[in-house]
Amino acid sequence: MNKLNELSKLGQSVWLDYISRKLLTSGDLIKLRELGVQGMTSNPTIFDKAISKSTNYDEDIISYIHKGLSVEGIYEKLVLKDIGIAADEMRKVYEETDGLDGYVSIEVIPLLAHNTGETINQAKHLFQSLKRPNIMIKIPATDEGLPAITEVLGSGVNVNVTLIFSIEMYRKVVNAFITGLEKYDSSGGDTSKHASVASFFVSRVDTAVDKELEAKRNKTLRGKIAVANSKIAFEISEEMFNIDRWKKLAAKGARKQRLLWASTSTKNPDYSDILYVEELIGKDTVNTMPTETLQAFIDHGKVALTLDKGIDEAKAQVKELKTLGIDINKITQQLLNDGVNSFSDSFKSLIASLKDKVIKIKSDGGIK
């Protein structure tokens, strides 16, 4: 039994935080699936690198130019094709796990992060366009995103809530999830077929907090707060999925919204390259890893339950931040803003790259 299977035995699923046409057509995704990868996530930055930095999409781009599609239309077609192929490859996992895993996530255009109505419209559009049960639509955890999460879940769409950094926002996300399932249930929907994850971002918290700690000349908390923040979120998850509102839905077969650890690659070379995997192993969770982190964990990771250990210590560490004059809420809000802006910039970069590709293909005689 390899380490990914061992994680699964403990109740944690491993998803791949990466997608590209080469991965999908080379057979590498099938190998990863057979190794124990049980799902996939994507985001605008991943697609920007995949499409802008290769020629693997040029044939399709030429085809879409022939069909008269706009650059934005070409973008959507390319992304939907990749997500569709990935979902088809992961359908086996979806069926073997009875809908627990096997999901592939696609994000709404990040420029809509503060537009509730347009987020709802695009989330439904993407889900309906893909026509596969093992698709999750990523919606950012902004204030405007919360009602969109409820509405989209309430209409029967699987949702991956992304860019969660703060404990306070995580509570709001779980409430939006439960409200959405209550709405879906009241309309006659089968909540047992519904799925959702809450993507709680990890490593970026240490990156930001460590800068503040350095200014305070505090070394004892360096590299500790991201894990502490995540462990507190796990405790809140256990608490919120034990309330009566949830128990009524669970009695009808509803599945809880699992915490998904995102941004799990280690940014600081002084820390273990699998810090945010080994320290966050626990039941009813997902860890989505980029390829390098996945391979590192397979190579030298230790499999043991850690997520429910040291909760009191985690709370004390976060409390100590406050005594140092470091505002974790301010930091996580800035991380959310930065995350939305980063994904928006990646989307803009991808559109600009596609425009350049279209011009180049036309000028090179790829289309007349």
C-alpha positions in Angstrom: 0.0 0.0 0.0 1.5 3.4 -1.0 1.3 6.6 1.0 -1.7 8.0 -0.8 -3.7 4.9 -0.1 -2.6 5.1 3.5 -3.9 8.6 3.7 -7.2 7.5 2.2 -7.4 4.8 5.0 -7.2 7.6 7.5 -10.0 9.5 5.8 -8.0 12.1 3.8 -8.2 12.2 0.0 -5.4 13.5 -2.1 -6.3 15.7 -5.1 -3.9 17.1 -7.7 -3.6 20.9 -7.9 -2.6 21.0 -11.5 -4.0 20.5 -15.0 -2.6 20.8 -18.5 -3.4 19.3 -21.9 -0.1 17.3 -21.9 -1.0 15.8 -18.5 -4.4 14.7 -19.9 -3.1 13.3 -23.2 0.1 11.6 -22.1 -1.5 9.0 -19.8 0.2 10.6 -16.8 -3.2 11.5 -15.2 -4.3 7.9 -15.4 -1.0 6.8 -13.7 -1.6 9.4 -10.9 -5.2 8.1 -10.5 -4.0 4.6 -10.2 -1.4 5.8 -7.7 -4.2 7.1 -5.5 -4.9 10.7 -6.7 -8.7 11.0 -6.2 -9.5 14.4 -7.7 -8.2 17.6 -9.3 -8.3 21.3 -8.8 -7.5 24.1 -11.2 -7.4 27.9 -11.1 -6.7 30.8 -13.5 -3.0 30.8 -12.7 -2.7 27.1 -13.5 -4.5 27.6 -16.8 -2.4 30.7 -17.6 0.8 28.7 -17.3 -0.6 25.6 -19.2 -2.0 27.5 -22.2 0.4 30.5 -22.5 3.6 28.5 -22.0 3.0 25.7 -24.6 1.9 25.0 -28.1 -0.3 22.1 -27.0 -3.5 24.2 -27.5 -2.6 25.8 -30.8 -4.5 23.2 -32.9 -7.7 23.9 -31.0 -7.1 27.6 -31.1 -6.9 27.5 -34.9 -10.1 25.4 -35.0 -11.9 27.9 -32.8 -10.7 30.9 -34.8 -12.2 29.2 -37.9 -15.5 29.0 -36.0 -15.4 32.7 -35.4 -15.1 32.6 -31.7 -13.9 35.6 -29.7 -10.8 35.4 -27.6 -12.9 35.0 -24.5 -14.9 32.3 -26.3 -11.7 30.5 -27.2 -10.6 30.6 -23.6 -13.8 29.1 -22.3 -13.7 26.3 -25.0 -10.1 25.4 -24.1 -10.7 25.3 -20.4 -14.0 23.3 -20.7 -12.3 20.8 -22.9 -9.5 20.2 -20.4 -11.9 20.0 -17.4 -14.2 17.7 -19.3 -11.3 15.3 -20.2 -10.1 15.3 -16.6 -13.6 14.7 -15.3 -14.0 11.7 -17.6 -10.7 10.3 -16.4 -11.8 10.8 -12.8 -15.3 9.4 -13.3 -14.0 5.9 -12.2 -13.0 7.3 -8.8 -16.4 9.1 -8.5 -18.2 5.9 -9.1 -15.9 3.7 -6.9 -16.3 6.2 -4.0 -20.0 6.6 -4.5 -19.6 10.3 -5.2 -17.3 11.2 -2.4 -14.3 11.8 -4.6 -13.4 11.9 -8.3 -14.2 15.7 -8.7 -12.5 18.2 -11.0 -12.9 21.9 -10.1 -13.2 24.8 -12.4 -13.3 28.4 -11.2 -15.7 31.2 -12.2 -13.9 34.1 -13.8 -12.1 35.8 -10.9 -13.1 39.3 -12.2 -16.6 38.4 -10.9 -15.5 37.8 -7.3 -17.4 40.8 -6.0 -20.5 40.4 -8.3 -23.0 38.0 -6.7 -25.4 37.8 -9.6 -22.8 37.2 -12.4 -21.0 34.7 -10.2 -24.3 32.7 -9.9 -25.0 32.9 -13.6 -21.5 31.8 -14.6 -21.4 29.0 -12.0 -24.6 27.5 -13.4 -23.4 28.1 -17.0 -20.2 26.2 -16.4 -21.9 23.3 -14.6 -24.5 22.9 -17.3 -22.0 23.2 -20.1 -19.9 20.4 -18.7 -22.9 18.1 -18.1 -21.0 15.8 -15.7 -21.8 14.9 -12.1 -18.2 15.0 -10.9 -17.6 18.7 -11.6 -17.2 21.3 -8.9 -17.5 25.0 -9.5 -15.0 27.2 -7.5 -16.5 30.3 -6.0 -14.3 32.6 -3.9 -15.1 33.3 -0.3 -15.8 37.0 -0.6 -18.7 38.7 1.1 -20.4 38.8 -2.3 -19.5 35.2 -2.9 -21.4 33.9 0.2 -25.0 34.4 -1.2 -23.8 33.0 -4.5 -22.6 29.8 -2.8 -26.0 29.3 -1.2 -27.9 30.0 -4.4 -25.7 27.8 -6.6 -25.7 24.9 -4.1 -29.4 25.3 -3.8 -29.8 24.8 -7.5 -28.0 21.5 -7.4 -24.5 22.5 -8.4 -21.4 21.1 -6.6 -19.3 23.9 -5.2 -15.7 24.3 -4.2 -15.5 27.4 -2.0 -12.0 28.8 -2.6 -9.7 31.4 -1.1 -10.7 30.9 2.5 -8.0 32.2 4.9 -9.8 33.3 8.1 -11.7 31.4 10.8 -14.5 33.9 10.7 -15.0 33.5 7.0 -14.9 29.7 7.3 -17.8 29.8 9.7 -19.8 31.9 7.2 -18.9 29.5 4.4 -20.2 26.5 6.4 -23.4 28.4 7.1 -23.8 29.3 3.4 -23.3 25.6 2.6 -25.9 24.4 5.1 -28.4 27.0 3.9 -27.8 26.0 0.3 -28.5 22.4 1.0 -31.6 23.2 3.0 -32.8 25.2 0.0 -32.0 22.3 -2.3 -33.7 19.8 0.1 -36.9 21.9 0.4 -37.2 22.1 -3.4 -37.2 18.3 -3.6 -33.5 17.8 -4.4 -31.6 14.7 -3.4 -28.9 16.0 -1.0 -27.1 12.7 -1.0 -25.9 13.4 -4.5 -24.6 16.8 -3.6 -20.9 17.6 -2.9 -18.9 20.5 -1.7 -15.5 21.3 -0.3 -14.2 24.4 1.5 -10.7 25.3 0.3 -8.8 26.6 3.3 -5.5 28.2 2.2 -2.4 27.3 4.3 1.1 28.3 3.3 0.4 31.9 2.3 -0.6 32.5 5.9 2.9 31.7 7.1 4.4 33.8 4.3 2.5 36.8 5.5 2.7 36.2 9.3 6.4 35.4 9.2 7.1 38.9 7.8 5.3 40.4 10.8 7.1 38.1 13.2 10.4 39.0 11.8 9.7 42.7 12.4 8.9 41.8 16.0 12.0 39.7 16.2 10.0 36.7 17.3 11.3 33.3 16.1 9.3 30.9 18.1 6.1 31.3 16.1 7.7 31.3 12.6 6.2 28.6 10.4 3.6 27.7 13.1 0.6 29.9 12.4 -0.6 28.5 9.1 -0.9 25.0 10.6 -2.4 26.4 13.8 -5.0 28.4 11.8 -5.9 25.3 9.9 -6.3 23.1 13.0 -8.6 25.6 14.6 -10.7 25.5 11.3 -10.9 21.7 11.7 -12.2 22.0 15.2 -14.8 24.5 14.0 -15.8 22.0 11.3 -16.3 19.3 13.8 -18.5 21.7 15.9 -20.6 23.1 13.0 -21.3 19.7 11.5 -22.8 18.6 14.9 -25.5 21.2 15.1 -29.2 20.2 14.7 -29.6 22.0 11.4 -26.9 19.8 9.9 -28.1 16.6 11.6 -31.5 17.0 9.9 -29.8 17.1 6.5 -27.4 14.3 7.4 -30.3 12.1 8.3 -31.4 12.4 4.7 -28.0 11.3 3.4 -26.4 14.7 3.0 -22.6 14.7 3.0 -20.7 17.3 5.0 -18.6 19.9 3.3 -15.1 18.7 3.7 -12.2 20.9 4.5 -9.7 21.0 1.6 -6.2 22.1 2.4 -5.0 24.4 -0.5 -1.8 26.2 -1.1 0.1 23.3 0.4 3.4 23.8 -1.3 6.1 25.1 1.1 7.2 28.6 0.2 10.0 29.0 2.7 13.0 26.7 1.9 13.9 26.6 5.6 10.8 24.5 6.2 10.0 20.9 5.3 8.8 20.6 1.7 5.9 18.5 3.0 5.1 20.6 6.2 1.6 21.4 5.1 0.8 17.8 4.3 2.2 16.0 7.3 0.8 18.4 9.9 -2.7 18.4 8.5 -3.6 14.7 8.1 -7.1 14.0 9.4 -10.5 12.4 8.7 -13.1 13.9 6.3 -10.5 16.2 4.7 -8.8 16.7 1.3 -5.3 17.9 0.6 -4.8 19.3 -2.9 -1.1 19.2 -3.8 0.9 20.5 -6.8 2.9 17.8 -8.5 6.2 18.6 -6.7 4.6 18.4 -3.3 2.8 15.2 -4.2 6.0 13.5 -5.3 7.9 14.7 -2.3 5.3 13.3 0.1 5.3 9.9 -1.8 9.1 9.9 -1.5 9.6 10.8 2.2 6.3 11.7 3.8 5.1 10.2 7.1 1.5 9.1 7.4 0.0 9.6 10.8 -3.1 11.4 12.1 -2.0 14.9 13.1 -4.9 17.3 12.5 -6.7 16.7 15.7 -3.5 16.9 17.8 -2.3 20.1 19.5 -5.5 22.1 19.1 -5.0 23.9 22.5 -1.4 24.7 21.5 -2.7 26.1 18.1 -5.1 28.4 19.9 -2.4 29.6 22.3 -0.1 30.4 19.3 -2.8 32.4 17.6 -3.5 34.2 20.9 0.2 35.0 21.3 0.1 36.8 17.9 -2.4 39.2 19.4 -0.2 39.9 22.4 2.6 40.8 19.9 0.3 43.3 18.2 -0.2 41.2 15.1 -3.7 41.2 13.7 -4.4 37.8 12.1 -7.8 39.0 10.8 -6.2 41.9 9.0 -3.6 39.6 7.5 -6.2 37.1 6.3 -8.4 39.8 4.8 -5.4 41.1 2.9 -4.5 37.6 1.7 -8.1 37.2 0.4 -7.8 40.5 -1.5 -4.4 39.5 -2.8 -5.7 36.1 -3.9 -8.6 37.5 -5.8 -6.3 40.1 -7.5 -3.7 37.4 -8.3 -6.2 35.2 -10.0 -7.7 38.2 -11.8 -4.2 39.1 -13.0 -3.6 35.6 -14.2 -6.9 35.6 -16.1 -6.1 38.9 -17.7 -2.6 37.6 -18.6 -4.1 34.5 -20.2 -6.5 36.5 -22.3 -3.7 38.8 -23.4 -1.6 35.7 -24.3 -4.4 34.2 -26.3 -4.9 37.4 -28.2 -1.2 37.3 -29.1 -1.4 33.7 -30.1 -4.4 34.4 -32.4 -2.5 37.3 -34.0 0.6 35.2 -34.5 -1.3 32.2 -35.9 -3.1 34.4 -38.4 0.1 36.2 -39.4 2.0 32.9 -39.8 -0.6 31.6 -42.2 -2.2 29.2 -39.7 -5.6 30.6 -40.8 -6.7 32.7 -43.8 
